[in-house]
Amino acid sequence: MGKAEQEQLRREDCRRAVLRYLSQREGLSFSLGAIVAGLRMEGQFDEDEVKAALHFREGLNHVRKDPDAVGSTPYWQATAPGVLAHERGQ
């Protein structure tokens, strides 16, 4: 397997892990740092990988980003279509 294929598989694994993490905590929102910390056991994804996965899933309407009411930290949450995608293994 070439390097490009390995990198693509890692991106896909991160996208799945991010959606799984948020879907299993439906209704809760997490900062980027909290998601990275929560995924440490799943594959040691770094902050850039998780951020890219979140933006990818946001484009599919699987997650949404909510700003902090009194600050600028974005918090991420699974949407109903995201939970359904997770349940269907997408």
mmCIF file as gemmi writes it, N, C-alpha and C atoms, coordinates in Angstrom:
data_model
loop_
_atom_site.group_PDB
_atom_site.id
_atom_site.type_symbol
_atom_site.label_atom_id
_atom_site.label_alt_id
_atom_site.label_comp_id
_atom_site.label_asym_id
_atom_site.label_entity_id
_atom_site.label_seq_id
_atom_site.pdbx_PDB_ins_code
_atom_site.Cartn_x
_atom_site.Cartn_y
_atom_site.Cartn_z
_atom_site.occupancy
_atom_site.B_iso_or_equiv
_atom_site.pdbx_formal_charge
_atom_site.auth_seq_id
_atom_site.auth_asym_id
_atom_site.pdbx_PDB_model_num
ATOM 1 N N . MET Axp A 1 ? 0.852 -1.168 0 1 0 ? 1 A 1
ATOM 2 C CA . MET Axp A 1 ? 0 0 0 1 0 ? 1 A 1
ATOM 3 C C . MET Axp A 1 ? 0.903 1.238 0 1 0 ? 1 A 1
ATOM 4 N N . GLY Axp A 2 ? 0.609 2.164 -0.866 1 0 ? 2 A 1
ATOM 5 C CA . GLY Axp A 2 ? 1.409 3.364 -0.982 1 0 ? 2 A 1
ATOM 6 C C . GLY Axp A 2 ? 1.108 4.383 0.104 1 0 ? 2 A 1
ATOM 7 N N . LYS Axp A 3 ? 1.953 5.389 0.195 1 0 ? 3 A 1
ATOM 8 C CA . LYS Axp A 3 ? 1.8 6.418 1.216 1 0 ? 3 A 1
ATOM 9 C C . LYS Axp A 3 ? 0.484 7.19 1.058 1 0 ? 3 A 1
ATOM 10 N N . ALA Axp A 4 ? 0.121 7.484 -0.189 1 0 ? 4 A 1
ATOM 11 C CA . ALA Axp A 4 ? -1.124 8.222 -0.433 1 0 ? 4 A 1
ATOM 12 C C . ALA Axp A 4 ? -2.334 7.427 0.04 1 0 ? 4 A 1
ATOM 13 N N . GLU Axp A 5 ? -2.317 6.122 -0.2 1 0 ? 5 A 1
ATOM 14 C CA . GLU Axp A 5 ? -3.425 5.27 0.246 1 0 ? 5 A 1
ATOM 15 C C . GLU Axp A 5 ? -3.49 5.205 1.764 1 0 ? 5 A 1
ATOM 16 N N . GLN Axp A 6 ? -2.336 5.112 2.401 1 0 ? 6 A 1
ATOM 17 C CA . GLN Axp A 6 ? -2.29 5.074 3.865 1 0 ? 6 A 1
ATOM 18 C C . GLN Axp A 6 ? -2.818 6.376 4.46 1 0 ? 6 A 1
ATOM 19 N N . GLU Axp A 7 ? -2.443 7.494 3.86 1 0 ? 7 A 1
ATOM 20 C CA . GLU Axp A 7 ? -2.922 8.793 4.349 1 0 ? 7 A 1
ATOM 21 C C . GLU Axp A 7 ? -4.431 8.918 4.176 1 0 ? 7 A 1
ATOM 22 N N . GLN Axp A 8 ? -4.944 8.435 3.039 1 0 ? 8 A 1
ATOM 23 C CA . GLN Axp A 8 ? -6.39 8.482 2.806 1 0 ? 8 A 1
ATOM 24 C C . GLN Axp A 8 ? -7.129 7.609 3.816 1 0 ? 8 A 1
ATOM 25 N N . LEU Axp A 9 ? -6.614 6.422 4.076 1 0 ? 9 A 1
ATOM 26 C CA . LEU Axp A 9 ? -7.249 5.537 5.061 1 0 ? 9 A 1
ATOM 27 C C . LEU Axp A 9 ? -7.24 6.169 6.445 1 0 ? 9 A 1
ATOM 28 N N . ARG Axp A 10 ? -6.165 6.846 6.795 1 0 ? 10 A 1
ATOM 29 C CA . ARG Axp A 10 ? -6.088 7.519 8.095 1 0 ? 10 A 1
ATOM 30 C C . ARG Axp A 10 ? -7.12 8.639 8.178 1 0 ? 10 A 1
ATOM 31 N N . ARG Axp A 11 ? -7.263 9.412 7.104 1 0 ? 11 A 1
ATOM 32 C CA . ARG Axp A 11 ? -8.29 10.475 7.091 1 0 ? 11 A 1
ATOM 33 C C . ARG Axp A 11 ? -9.683 9.886 7.289 1 0 ? 11 A 1
ATOM 34 N N . GLU Axp A 12 ? -9.958 8.794 6.586 1 0 ? 12 A 1
ATOM 35 C CA . GLU Axp A 12 ? -11.266 8.149 6.709 1 0 ? 12 A 1
ATOM 36 C C . GLU Axp A 12 ? -11.482 7.595 8.112 1 0 ? 12 A 1
ATOM 37 N N . ASP Axp A 13 ? -10.457 6.999 8.684 1 0 ? 13 A 1
ATOM 38 C CA . ASP Axp A 13 ? -10.563 6.494 10.06 1 0 ? 13 A 1
ATOM 39 C C . ASP Axp A 13 ? -10.85 7.628 11.027 1 0 ? 13 A 1
ATOM 40 N N . CYS Axp A 14 ? -10.195 8.757 10.839 1 0 ? 14 A 1
ATOM 41 C CA . CYS Axp A 14 ? -10.417 9.908 11.711 1 0 ? 14 A 1
ATOM 42 C C . CYS Axp A 14 ? -11.833 10.441 11.548 1 0 ? 14 A 1
ATOM 43 N N . ARG Axp A 15 ? -12.315 10.528 10.321 1 0 ? 15 A 1
ATOM 44 C CA . ARG Axp A 15 ? -13.684 11.005 10.072 1 0 ? 15 A 1
ATOM 45 C C . ARG Axp A 15 ? -14.703 10.109 10.774 1 0 ? 15 A 1
ATOM 46 N N . ARG Axp A 16 ? -14.493 8.795 10.686 1 0 ? 16 A 1
ATOM 47 C CA . ARG Axp A 16 ? -15.403 7.851 11.349 1 0 ? 16 A 1
ATOM 48 C C . ARG Axp A 16 ? -15.318 7.977 12.869 1 0 ? 16 A 1
ATOM 49 N N . ALA Axp A 17 ? -14.095 8.1 13.369 1 0 ? 17 A 1
ATOM 50 C CA . ALA Axp A 17 ? -13.898 8.189 14.819 1 0 ? 17 A 1
ATOM 51 C C . ALA Axp A 17 ? -14.544 9.453 15.379 1 0 ? 17 A 1
ATOM 52 N N . VAL Axp A 18 ? -14.407 10.565 14.674 1 0 ? 18 A 1
ATOM 53 C CA . VAL Axp A 18 ? -14.995 11.83 15.125 1 0 ? 18 A 1
ATOM 54 C C . VAL Axp A 18 ? -16.515 11.712 15.171 1 0 ? 18 A 1
ATOM 55 N N . LEU Axp A 19 ? -17.104 11.176 14.115 1 0 ? 19 A 1
ATOM 56 C CA . LEU Axp A 19 ? -18.561 11.05 14.1 1 0 ? 19 A 1
ATOM 57 C C . LEU Axp A 19 ? -19.028 10.076 15.173 1 0 ? 19 A 1
ATOM 58 N N . ARG Axp A 20 ? -18.318 8.974 15.347 1 0 ? 20 A 1
ATOM 59 C CA . ARG Axp A 20 ? -18.682 8.008 16.389 1 0 ? 20 A 1
ATOM 60 C C . ARG Axp A 20 ? -18.628 8.664 17.77 1 0 ? 20 A 1
ATOM 61 N N . TYR Axp A 21 ? -17.544 9.389 18.031 1 0 ? 21 A 1
ATOM 62 C CA . TYR Axp A 21 ? -17.371 10.045 19.329 1 0 ? 21 A 1
ATOM 63 C C . TYR Axp A 21 ? -18.539 10.989 19.618 1 0 ? 21 A 1
ATOM 64 N N . LEU Axp A 22 ? -18.88 11.824 18.659 1 0 ? 22 A 1
ATOM 65 C CA . LEU Axp A 22 ? -19.963 12.79 18.884 1 0 ? 22 A 1
ATOM 66 C C . LEU Axp A 22 ? -21.333 12.123 18.897 1 0 ? 22 A 1
ATOM 67 N N . SER Axp A 23 ? -21.548 11.139 18.04 1 0 ? 23 A 1
ATOM 68 C CA . SER Axp A 23 ? -22.853 10.47 17.977 1 0 ? 23 A 1
ATOM 69 C C . SER Axp A 23 ? -23.158 9.69 19.246 1 0 ? 23 A 1
ATOM 70 N N . GLN Axp A 24 ? -22.133 9.107 19.838 1 0 ? 24 A 1
ATOM 71 C CA . GLN Axp A 24 ? -22.338 8.354 21.075 1 0 ? 24 A 1
ATOM 72 C C . GLN Axp A 24 ? -22.606 9.272 22.256 1 0 ? 24 A 1
ATOM 73 N N . ARG Axp A 25 ? -22.399 10.565 22.058 1 0 ? 25 A 1
ATOM 74 C CA . ARG Axp A 25 ? -22.656 11.568 23.093 1 0 ? 25 A 1
ATOM 75 C C . ARG Axp A 25 ? -23.691 12.567 22.584 1 0 ? 25 A 1
ATOM 76 N N . GLU Axp A 26 ? -24.703 12.027 21.929 1 0 ? 26 A 1
ATOM 77 C CA . GLU Axp A 26 ? -25.736 12.83 21.275 1 0 ? 26 A 1
ATOM 78 C C . GLU Axp A 26 ? -26.31 13.871 22.241 1 0 ? 26 A 1
ATOM 79 N N . GLY Axp A 27 ? -26.434 15.08 21.731 1 0 ? 27 A 1
ATOM 80 C CA . GLY Axp A 27 ? -26.993 16.17 22.533 1 0 ? 27 A 1
ATOM 81 C C . GLY Axp A 27 ? -25.952 16.959 23.3 1 0 ? 27 A 1
ATOM 82 N N . LEU Axp A 28 ? -24.709 16.495 23.32 1 0 ? 28 A 1
ATOM 83 C CA . LEU Axp A 28 ? -23.635 17.199 24.018 1 0 ? 28 A 1
ATOM 84 C C . LEU Axp A 28 ? -22.697 17.836 23.003 1 0 ? 28 A 1
ATOM 85 N N . SER Axp A 29 ? -22.082 18.937 23.399 1 0 ? 29 A 1
ATOM 86 C CA . SER Axp A 29 ? -21.133 19.647 22.542 1 0 ? 29 A 1
ATOM 87 C C . SER Axp A 29 ? -19.751 19.618 23.179 1 0 ? 29 A 1
ATOM 88 N N . PHE Axp A 30 ? -18.724 19.545 22.337 1 0 ? 30 A 1
ATOM 89 C CA . PHE Axp A 30 ? -17.346 19.434 22.805 1 0 ? 30 A 1
ATOM 90 C C . PHE Axp A 30 ? -16.436 20.374 22.033 1 0 ? 30 A 1
ATOM 91 N N . SER Axp A 31 ? -15.44 20.887 22.718 1 0 ? 31 A 1
ATOM 92 C CA . SER Axp A 31 ? -14.422 21.696 22.051 1 0 ? 31 A 1
ATOM 93 C C . SER Axp A 31 ? -13.504 20.769 21.253 1 0 ? 31 A 1
ATOM 94 N N . LEU Axp A 32 ? -12.738 21.352 20.354 1 0 ? 32 A 1
ATOM 95 C CA . LEU Axp A 32 ? -11.785 20.575 19.57 1 0 ? 32 A 1
ATOM 96 C C . LEU Axp A 32 ? -10.818 19.821 20.483 1 0 ? 32 A 1
ATOM 97 N N . GLY Axp A 33 ? -10.302 20.5 21.49 1 0 ? 33 A 1
ATOM 98 C CA . GLY Axp A 33 ? -9.362 19.864 22.413 1 0 ? 33 A 1
ATOM 99 C C . GLY Axp A 33 ? -9.962 18.679 23.145 1 0 ? 33 A 1
ATOM 100 N N . ALA Axp A 34 ? -11.223 18.784 23.528 1 0 ? 34 A 1
ATOM 101 C CA . ALA Axp A 34 ? -11.889 17.686 24.226 1 0 ? 34 A 1
ATOM 102 C C . ALA Axp A 34 ? -12.083 16.492 23.294 1 0 ? 34 A 1
ATOM 103 N N . ILE Axp A 35 ? -12.383 16.759 22.031 1 0 ? 35 A 1
ATOM 104 C CA . ILE Axp A 35 ? -12.562 15.663 21.069 1 0 ? 35 A 1
ATOM 105 C C . ILE Axp A 35 ? -11.225 14.969 20.821 1 0 ? 35 A 1
ATOM 106 N N . VAL Axp A 36 ? -10.172 15.748 20.637 1 0 ? 36 A 1
ATOM 107 C CA . VAL Axp A 36 ? -8.838 15.167 20.435 1 0 ? 36 A 1
ATOM 108 C C . VAL Axp A 36 ? -8.474 14.292 21.632 1 0 ? 36 A 1
ATOM 109 N N . ALA Axp A 37 ? -8.687 14.789 22.829 1 0 ? 37 A 1
ATOM 110 C CA . ALA Axp A 37 ? -8.382 14.021 24.038 1 0 ? 37 A 1
ATOM 111 C C . ALA Axp A 37 ? -9.233 12.759 24.116 1 0 ? 37 A 1
ATOM 112 N N . GLY Axp A 38 ? -10.495 12.864 23.761 1 0 ? 38 A 1
ATOM 113 C CA . GLY Axp A 38 ? -11.387 11.713 23.81 1 0 ? 38 A 1
ATOM 114 C C . GLY Axp A 38 ? -11.045 10.63 22.804 1 0 ? 38 A 1
ATOM 115 N N . LEU Axp A 39 ? -10.388 11.015 21.721 1 0 ? 39 A 1
ATOM 116 C CA . LEU Axp A 39 ? -10.034 10.054 20.671 1 0 ? 39 A 1
ATOM 117 C C . LEU Axp A 39 ? -8.641 9.465 20.844 1 0 ? 39 A 1
ATOM 118 N N . ARG Axp A 40 ? -7.939 9.849 21.878 1 0 ? 40 A 1
ATOM 119 C CA . ARG Axp A 40 ? -6.553 9.385 22.055 1 0 ? 40 A 1
ATOM 120 C C . ARG Axp A 40 ? -6.427 7.868 22.017 1 0 ? 40 A 1
ATOM 121 N N . MET Axp A 41 ? -7.395 7.172 22.561 1 0 ? 41 A 1
ATOM 122 C CA . MET Axp A 41 ? -7.322 5.712 22.6 1 0 ? 41 A 1
ATOM 123 C C . MET Axp A 41 ? -7.618 5.084 21.235 1 0 ? 41 A 1
ATOM 124 N N . GLU Axp A 42 ? -8.23 5.856 20.347 1 0 ? 42 A 1
ATOM 125 C CA . GLU Axp A 42 ? -8.653 5.289 19.069 1 0 ? 42 A 1
ATOM 126 C C . GLU Axp A 42 ? -7.627 5.373 17.963 1 0 ? 42 A 1
ATOM 127 N N . GLY Axp A 43 ? -6.601 6.163 18.111 1 0 ? 43 A 1
ATOM 128 C CA . GLY Axp A 43 ? -5.655 6.226 17.016 1 0 ? 43 A 1
ATOM 129 C C . GLY Axp A 43 ? -4.691 7.378 17.08 1 0 ? 43 A 1
ATOM 130 N N . GLN Axp A 44 ? -4.677 8.089 18.174 1 0 ? 44 A 1
ATOM 131 C CA . GLN Axp A 44 ? -3.743 9.206 18.324 1 0 ? 44 A 1
ATOM 132 C C . GLN Axp A 44 ? -3.858 10.201 17.164 1 0 ? 44 A 1
ATOM 133 N N . PHE Axp A 45 ? -5.064 10.625 16.868 1 0 ? 45 A 1
ATOM 134 C CA . PHE Axp A 45 ? -5.249 11.635 15.839 1 0 ? 45 A 1
ATOM 135 C C . PHE Axp A 45 ? -4.85 12.989 16.402 1 0 ? 45 A 1
ATOM 136 N N . ASP Axp A 46 ? -4.124 13.772 15.608 1 0 ? 46 A 1
ATOM 137 C CA . ASP Axp A 46 ? -3.709 15.078 16.109 1 0 ? 46 A 1
ATOM 138 C C . ASP Axp A 46 ? -4.802 16.113 15.851 1 0 ? 46 A 1
ATOM 139 N N . GLU Axp A 47 ? -4.59 17.294 16.383 1 0 ? 47 A 1
ATOM 140 C CA . GLU Axp A 47 ? -5.597 18.351 16.309 1 0 ? 47 A 1
ATOM 141 C C . GLU Axp A 47 ? -5.934 18.724 14.864 1 0 ? 47 A 1
ATOM 142 N N . ASP Axp A 48 ? -4.947 18.788 13.995 1 0 ? 48 A 1
ATOM 143 C CA . ASP Axp A 48 ? -5.203 19.129 12.593 1 0 ? 48 A 1
ATOM 144 C C . ASP Axp A 48 ? -6.058 18.073 11.902 1 0 ? 48 A 1
ATOM 145 N N . GLU Axp A 49 ? -5.792 16.804 12.197 1 0 ? 49 A 1
ATOM 146 C CA . GLU Axp A 49 ? -6.588 15.728 11.603 1 0 ? 49 A 1
ATOM 147 C C . GLU Axp A 49 ? -8.037 15.789 12.074 1 0 ? 49 A 1
ATOM 148 N N . VAL Axp A 50 ? -8.227 16.019 13.361 1 0 ? 50 A 1
ATOM 149 C CA . VAL Axp A 50 ? -9.583 16.088 13.915 1 0 ? 50 A 1
ATOM 150 C C . VAL Axp A 50 ? -10.313 17.312 13.376 1 0 ? 50 A 1
ATOM 151 N N . LYS Axp A 51 ? -9.612 18.43 13.291 1 0 ? 51 A 1
ATOM 152 C CA . LYS Axp A 51 ? -10.232 19.648 12.746 1 0 ? 51 A 1
ATOM 153 C C . LYS Axp A 51 ? -10.678 19.426 11.297 1 0 ? 51 A 1
ATOM 154 N N . ALA Axp A 52 ? -9.835 18.796 10.501 1 0 ? 52 A 1
ATOM 155 C CA . ALA Axp A 52 ? -10.191 18.504 9.106 1 0 ? 52 A 1
ATOM 156 C C . ALA Axp A 52 ? -11.399 17.573 9.038 1 0 ? 52 A 1
ATOM 157 N N . ALA Axp A 53 ? -11.43 16.566 9.909 1 0 ? 53 A 1
ATOM 158 C CA . ALA Axp A 53 ? -12.556 15.632 9.934 1 0 ? 53 A 1
ATOM 159 C C . ALA Axp A 53 ? -13.848 16.342 10.334 1 0 ? 53 A 1
ATOM 160 N N . LEU Axp A 54 ? -13.764 17.239 11.304 1 0 ? 54 A 1
ATOM 161 C CA . LEU Axp A 54 ? -14.945 17.996 11.725 1 0 ? 54 A 1
ATOM 162 C C . LEU Axp A 54 ? -15.471 18.865 10.591 1 0 ? 54 A 1
ATOM 163 N N . HIS Axp A 55 ? -14.593 19.544 9.882 1 0 ? 55 A 1
ATOM 164 C CA . HIS Axp A 55 ? -15.032 20.402 8.771 1 0 ? 55 A 1
ATOM 165 C C . HIS Axp A 55 ? -15.601 19.574 7.626 1 0 ? 55 A 1
ATOM 166 N N . PHE Axp A 56 ? -15.019 18.409 7.38 1 0 ? 56 A 1
ATOM 167 C CA . PHE Axp A 56 ? -15.562 17.506 6.362 1 0 ? 56 A 1
ATOM 168 C C . PHE Axp A 56 ? -16.972 17.075 6.746 1 0 ? 56 A 1
ATOM 169 N N . ARG Axp A 57 ? -17.135 16.628 7.988 1 0 ? 57 A 1
ATOM 170 C CA . ARG Axp A 57 ? -18.457 16.175 8.46 1 0 ? 57 A 1
ATOM 171 C C . ARG Axp A 57 ? -19.448 17.334 8.535 1 0 ? 57 A 1
ATOM 172 N N . GLU Axp A 58 ? -18.952 18.532 8.831 1 0 ? 58 A 1
ATOM 173 C CA . GLU Axp A 58 ? -19.83 19.704 8.846 1 0 ? 58 A 1
ATOM 174 C C . GLU Axp A 58 ? -20.393 19.945 7.448 1 0 ? 58 A 1
ATOM 175 N N . GLY Axp A 59 ? -19.559 19.766 6.439 1 0 ? 59 A 1
ATOM 176 C CA . GLY Axp A 59 ? -20.011 19.927 5.053 1 0 ? 59 A 1
ATOM 177 C C . GLY Axp A 59 ? -21.087 18.924 4.66 1 0 ? 59 A 1
ATOM 178 N N . LEU Axp A 60 ? -21.111 17.782 5.316 1 0 ? 60 A 1
ATOM 179 C CA . LEU Axp A 60 ? -22.139 16.758 5.065 1 0 ? 60 A 1
ATOM 180 C C . LEU Axp A 60 ? -23.344 16.924 5.991 1 0 ? 60 A 1
ATOM 181 N N . ASN Axp A 61 ? -23.311 17.947 6.844 1 0 ? 61 A 1
ATOM 182 C CA . ASN Axp A 61 ? -24.356 18.194 7.832 1 0 ? 61 A 1
ATOM 183 C C . ASN Axp A 61 ? -24.431 17.075 8.878 1 0 ? 61 A 1
ATOM 184 N N . HIS Axp A 62 ? -23.301 16.436 9.145 1 0 ? 62 A 1
ATOM 185 C CA . HIS Axp A 62 ? -23.254 15.394 10.174 1 0 ? 62 A 1
ATOM 186 C C . HIS Axp A 62 ? -22.902 15.959 11.542 1 0 ? 62 A 1
ATOM 187 N N . VAL Axp A 63 ? -22.241 17.1 11.563 1 0 ? 63 A 1
ATOM 188 C CA . VAL Axp A 63 ? -21.924 17.79 12.814 1 0 ? 63 A 1
ATOM 189 C C . VAL Axp A 63 ? -22.202 19.275 12.619 1 0 ? 63 A 1
ATOM 190 N N . ARG Axp A 64 ? -22.357 19.953 13.73 1 0 ? 64 A 1
ATOM 191 C CA . ARG Axp A 64 ? -22.521 21.406 13.655 1 0 ? 64 A 1
ATOM 192 C C . ARG Axp A 64 ? -21.606 22.057 14.682 1 0 ? 64 A 1
ATOM 193 N N . LYS Axp A 65 ? -21.27 23.285 14.388 1 0 ? 65 A 1
ATOM 194 C CA . LYS Axp A 65 ? -20.372 24.055 15.236 1 0 ? 65 A 1
ATOM 195 C C . LYS Axp A 65 ? -21.181 25.169 15.883 1 0 ? 65 A 1
ATOM 196 N N . ASP Axp A 66 ? -21.151 25.217 17.207 1 0 ? 66 A 1
ATOM 197 C CA . ASP Axp A 66 ? -21.852 26.253 17.961 1 0 ? 66 A 1
ATOM 198 C C . ASP Axp A 66 ? -20.819 27.084 18.711 1 0 ? 66 A 1
ATOM 199 N N . PRO Axp A 67 ? -20.866 28.407 18.565 1 0 ? 67 A 1
ATOM 200 C CA . PRO Axp A 67 ? -19.923 29.242 19.315 1 0 ? 67 A 1
ATOM 201 C C . PRO Axp A 67 ? -20.3 29.307 20.782 1 0 ? 67 A 1
ATOM 202 N N . ASP Axp A 68 ? -19.305 29.476 21.615 1 0 ? 68 A 1
ATOM 203 C CA . ASP Axp A 68 ? -19.529 29.671 23.045 1 0 ? 68 A 1
ATOM 204 C C . ASP Axp A 68 ? -20.312 30.968 23.227 1 0 ? 68 A 1
ATOM 205 N N . ALA Axp A 69 ? -21.277 30.979 24.118 1 0 ? 69 A 1
ATOM 206 C CA . ALA Axp A 69 ? -22.12 32.151 24.333 1 0 ? 69 A 1
ATOM 207 C C . ALA Axp A 69 ? -21.343 33.354 24.857 1 0 ? 69 A 1
ATOM 208 N N . VAL Axp A 70 ? -20.271 33.114 25.577 1 0 ? 70 A 1
ATOM 209 C CA . VAL Axp A 70 ? -19.52 34.232 26.16 1 0 ? 70 A 1
ATOM 210 C C . VAL Axp A 70 ? -18.056 34.242 25.711 1 0 ? 70 A 1
ATOM 211 N N . GLY Axp A 71 ? -17.747 33.514 24.669 1 0 ? 71 A 1
ATOM 212 C CA . GLY Axp A 71 ? -16.369 33.465 24.2 1 0 ? 71 A 1
ATOM 213 C C . GLY Axp A 71 ? -16.319 33.131 22.725 1 0 ? 71 A 1
ATOM 214 N N . SER Axp A 72 ? -15.168 32.717 22.279 1 0 ? 72 A 1
ATOM 215 C CA . SER Axp A 72 ? -15.002 32.425 20.858 1 0 ? 72 A 1
ATOM 216 C C . SER Axp A 72 ? -14.699 30.953 20.576 1 0 ? 72 A 1
ATOM 217 N N . THR Axp A 73 ? -14.694 30.123 21.605 1 0 ? 73 A 1
ATOM 218 C CA . THR Axp A 73 ? -14.406 28.704 21.407 1 0 ? 73 A 1
ATOM 219 C C . THR Axp A 73 ? -15.589 28.02 20.721 1 0 ? 73 A 1
ATOM 220 N N . PRO Axp A 74 ? -15.348 27.387 19.582 1 0 ? 74 A 1
ATOM 221 C CA . PRO Axp A 74 ? -16.447 26.635 18.951 1 0 ? 74 A 1
ATOM 222 C C . PRO Axp A 74 ? -16.617 25.274 19.625 1 0 ? 74 A 1
ATOM 223 N N . TYR Axp A 75 ? -17.848 24.87 19.775 1 0 ? 75 A 1
ATOM 224 C CA . TYR Axp A 75 ? -18.175 23.561 20.326 1 0 ? 75 A 1
ATOM 225 C C . TYR Axp A 75 ? -18.892 22.762 19.248 1 0 ? 75 A 1
ATOM 226 N N . TRP Axp A 76 ? -18.546 21.496 19.148 1 0 ? 76 A 1
ATOM 227 C CA . TRP Axp A 76 ? -19.048 20.628 18.086 1 0 ? 76 A 1
ATOM 228 C C . TRP Axp A 76 ? -20.023 19.6 18.639 1 0 ? 76 A 1
ATOM 229 N N . GLN Axp A 77 ? -21.056 19.33 17.84 1 0 ? 77 A 1
ATOM 230 C CA . GLN Axp A 77 ? -22.114 18.407 18.247 1 0 ? 77 A 1
ATOM 231 C C . GLN Axp A 77 ? -22.584 17.626 17.022 1 0 ? 77 A 1
ATOM 232 N N . ALA Axp A 78 ? -22.936 16.373 17.213 1 0 ? 78 A 1
ATOM 233 C CA . ALA Axp A 78 ? -23.519 15.575 16.131 1 0 ? 78 A 1
ATOM 234 C C . ALA Axp A 78 ? -24.926 16.069 15.851 1 0 ? 78 A 1
ATOM 235 N N . THR Axp A 79 ? -25.3 16.09 14.591 1 0 ? 79 A 1
ATOM 236 C CA . THR Axp A 79 ? -26.666 16.431 14.185 1 0 ? 79 A 1
ATOM 237 C C . THR Axp A 79 ? -27.469 15.135 14.032 1 0 ? 79 A 1
ATOM 238 N N . ALA Axp A 80 ? -28.775 15.273 13.847 1 0 ? 80 A 1
ATOM 239 C CA . ALA Axp A 80 ? -29.608 14.084 13.626 1 0 ? 80 A 1
ATOM 240 C C . ALA Axp A 80 ? -29.147 13.316 12.386 1 0 ? 80 A 1
ATOM 241 N N . PRO Axp A 81 ? -28.865 13.993 11.253 1 0 ? 81 A 1
ATOM 242 C CA . PRO Axp A 81 ? -28.345 13.237 10.109 1 0 ? 81 A 1
ATOM 243 C C . PRO Axp A 81 ? -26.996 12.568 10.403 1 0 ? 81 A 1
ATOM 244 N N . GLY Axp A 82 ? -26.189 13.189 11.248 1 0 ? 82 A 1
ATOM 245 C CA . GLY Axp A 82 ? -24.906 12.594 11.617 1 0 ? 82 A 1
ATOM 246 C C . GLY Axp A 82 ? -25.081 11.342 12.455 1 0 ? 82 A 1
ATOM 247 N N . VAL Axp A 83 ? -25.985 11.387 13.405 1 0 ? 83 A 1
ATOM 248 C CA . VAL Axp A 83 ? -26.26 10.206 14.239 1 0 ? 83 A 1
ATOM 249 C C . VAL Axp A 83 ? -26.783 9.074 13.348 1 0 ? 83 A 1
ATOM 250 N N . LEU Axp A 84 ? -27.68 9.415 12.438 1 0 ? 84 A 1
ATOM 251 C CA . LEU Axp A 84 ? -28.218 8.406 11.522 1 0 ? 84 A 1
ATOM 252 C C . LEU Axp A 84 ? -27.107 7.826 10.631 1 0 ? 84 A 1
ATOM 253 N N . ALA Axp A 85 ? -26.223 8.679 10.14 1 0 ? 85 A 1
ATOM 254 C CA . ALA Axp A 85 ? -25.098 8.2 9.322 1 0 ? 85 A 1
ATOM 255 C C . ALA Axp A 85 ? -24.217 7.26 10.128 1 0 ? 85 A 1
ATOM 256 N N . HIS Axp A 86 ? -23.975 7.613 11.374 1 0 ? 86 A 1
ATOM 257 C CA . HIS Axp A 86 ? -23.165 6.735 12.244 1 0 ? 86 A 1
ATOM 258 C C . HIS Axp A 86 ? -23.861 5.386 12.439 1 0 ? 86 A 1
ATOM 259 N N . GLU Axp A 87 ? -25.143 5.416 12.706 1 0 ? 87 A 1
ATOM 260 C CA . GLU Axp A 87 ? -25.887 4.184 12.924 1 0 ? 87 A 1
ATOM 261 C C . GLU Axp A 87 ? -25.921 3.311 11.676 1 0 ? 87 A 1
ATOM 262 N N . ARG Axp A 88 ? -25.844 3.947 10.512 1 0 ? 88 A 1
ATOM 263 C CA . ARG Axp A 88 ? -25.841 3.197 9.246 1 0 ? 88 A 1
ATOM 264 C C . ARG Axp A 88 ? -24.427 2.825 8.803 1 0 ? 88 A 1
ATOM 265 N N . GLY Axp A 89 ? -23.438 3.213 9.599 1 0 ? 89 A 1
ATOM 266 C CA . GLY Axp A 89 ? -22.067 2.863 9.293 1 0 ? 89 A 1
ATOM 267 C C . GLY Axp A 89 ? -21.425 3.683 8.191 1 0 ? 89 A 1
ATOM 268 N N . GLN Axp A 90 ? -21.896 4.9 8.007 1 0 ? 90 A 1
ATOM 269 C CA . GLN Axp A 90 ? -21.36 5.755 6.945 1 0 ? 90 A 1
ATOM 270 C C . GLN Axp A 90 ? -20.24 6.629 7.451 1 0 ? 90 A 1
